[in-house]
Every structure is written in structure tokens, then in C-alpha cells.
Amino acid sequence: MAPLTAKNCFPLLNGSRIPACGVGVYLLPASQTAGIVEKALDVGYRLIDTAQEYENERETGEGIKAWLGKDKNNKREDVLYTTKITNSNQGYDRTWRSLKESLNKVKHLEYIDLVLIHDPLSDKKTRIETWKALQEAVDSGMVKSIGVSNFGKHHIQELYDWEGLKYKPIVNQIELSPWLMRKDLVDYCQNLGIVLEAYCPLTTGAKLNDPTLVKLAKKYNKTPAQVLLRWNIDRGVVVIPKSSKPERLPQNFDLFDFKLTDEDFAELAHPDAYDVFGGWDPSRSKS
């Protein structure tokens, strides 16, 4: 396993660090989740990403628990467990209630490292109320850090404009790839010190046969998937690939012995493209 160093982590606004590559459990059947999570931790992943909506928080926690019990050197503080507040649980009271339910499902972990608002598809009042509850959860010790997901610039700005802001969002998790670069949003977040996390970084497989990608994979003696993941890391973006196949976990983590040249990075980039592979783009919501 690669140790967590400045080479494979990014600094966060609150002084902590986040691994540059994590593993997501979206669409993983509950029956497979614990095993995949345990295997991922064995490989070296330390960022595990789930959500209330995925309905596998409990199983994700069981996978972490199994790994922690394997070896005295496996430490809880080395794992960054993330979940997200689903849209129907947003609002002050609902957020608090759902947070307690989420923590109870993984109570052996004692706390949740990172909680995100899953999407901005409510309204300003509800988003602010949700953030207020999340800030209080940090103060209580239930949650270590908070952030957002699928937020556009205007959604983030309303938090910054809110007089009650105590903890700034440390991450914004959105879909990012060479065919969905979102330069304005990425620049905006990075200028604020907000780390971007990319879901669907492998374009759900749709672009793995792209000729430029295949060419670069041969050049670096890597797979097209590894080059795609490295492309986002090279722009300072955390990647969260998911895989239901345990044999792919080591490959998706083997990203830290190469770096794309500026020329190769630019050749793979498609700044004018808008190819959404995850099925939605809430960041464009005007509400």
C-alpha cells in the first residue's frame, strides 16, 4: 500500500488531508458492499464514499469494521468515511434526524468523517437550514468535516454570503472528466480552497476506447482507466471510482508512479465538451 503522503493526498481548508483516490459504493448491492470495502482498504484506499440514498451505509461500516479488526496497525483515524444527506432529508430537523440514523448504522466508527449535502435541488432556505444543522453536528463531535455535492457556484456563494457561516465547505463532489471539465466551477472552488471530488471519473466506461486515451495509456504503460484517473488528479481533483469487481481495485489505485506531461494533459482535455455520464447535473439548478 502507498502511505498517505503529500504525493497522494490533498490539503483541506480545516487543516486535515484527503486521499487523492477513494472508492465509491454507489449502486453496489448491500450483499457485496462490506466485502468490496474491506478489500479496498486492504489494497490501500483510505477514502470510502457512500450516501444515505445508496442504502448501504450499514454495510459500508461493516466493511470498515472488518478491516479494523484484522490488524492492530489498522487505525480508525486513517479511514475517511463519507456519507451524504439525501434531498428528502434536507432541512434543519430532518438533517439532524437523518444524521443520527446514519451514525447509528455505523456506530462502531464513533463519528462520521465527512458529510456532504447530496444535491442543491431544494431551495435556499432549506440548504441554509441543512448547513446550520451540519455545523452543529461538527460542534457536537458527531461529524468531523462538512461539504457539498453537485453544487454550482451560486449555491456555494449563498453559503459564503450567509451571516451564520462558521465552517466553510471543504469539498464539492461533482462529475468531472476530460469531457466534462467545468473549468469555471473548478477554478471558482479551487480559488476558495474547496477541493473537488470527481464522481464518474471513468465516464462509466463510455470513453475508455477514445483513441487519444488509448495512445496515452500505451505511452505510460498504464490502462486507459488509470490515465483517466490520473488526469483528474493532475488538476488537483480527488477521484472516486467505483467497482463491483474486486480485481479492479488494485489497478484503480495504482496511480502514483506517473504523471501526465502538460502536453499530454492538454491533448486529452476537451474544454468545450459537455458530456454528462452520471445521469444528472444538479449544479445547473437555478433554485
Stockholm file with secondary structure:
# STOCKHOLM 1.0

chainA/1-287         MAPLTAKNCFPLLNGSRIPACGVGVYLLPASQTAGIVEKALDVGYRLIDTAQEYENERETGEGIKAWLGKDKNNKREDVLYTTKITNSNQGYDRTWRSLKESLNKVKHLEYIDLVLIHDPLSDKKTRIETWKALQEAVDSGMVKSIGVSNFGKHHIQELYDWEGLKYKPIVNQIELSPWLMRKDLVDYCQNLGIVLEAYCPLTTGAKLNDPTLVKLAKKYNKTPAQVLLRWNIDRGVVVIPKSSKPERLPQNFDLFDFKLTDEDFAELAHPDAYDVFGGWDPSRSKS
#=GR chainA/1-287 SS CCCCCTTTEEECTTSCEEESBCEECTTCCHHHHHHHHHHHHHHTCCEEECCGGGTCHHHHHHHHHHHHTTCTTCCGGGCEEEEEECGGGCSHHHHHHHHHHHHHHTGGGCSEEEEEECCCCSCHHHHHHHHHHHHHHHHHTSEEEEEEESCCHHHHHHHHHCTTCCSCCCEEEEECBTTBCCHHHHHHHHHHTCEEEEESTTGGGTTTTCHHHHHHHHHHTSCHHHHHHHHHHHTTCEECCBCSCGGGHHHHHCCSSCCCCHHHHHHHCCTTCCCCCSSCCGGGCCC
#=GC SS_cons         CCCCCTTTEEECTTSCEEESBCEECTTCCHHHHHHHHHHHHHHTCCEEECCGGGTCHHHHHHHHHHHHTTCTTCCGGGCEEEEEECGGGCSHHHHHHHHHHHHHHTGGGCSEEEEEECCCCSCHHHHHHHHHHHHHHHHHTSEEEEEEESCCHHHHHHHHHCTTCCSCCCEEEEECBTTBCCHHHHHHHHHHTCEEEEESTTGGGTTTTCHHHHHHHHHHTSCHHHHHHHHHHHTTCEECCBCSCGGGHHHHHCCSSCCCCHHHHHHHCCTTCCCCCSSCCGGGCCC
//
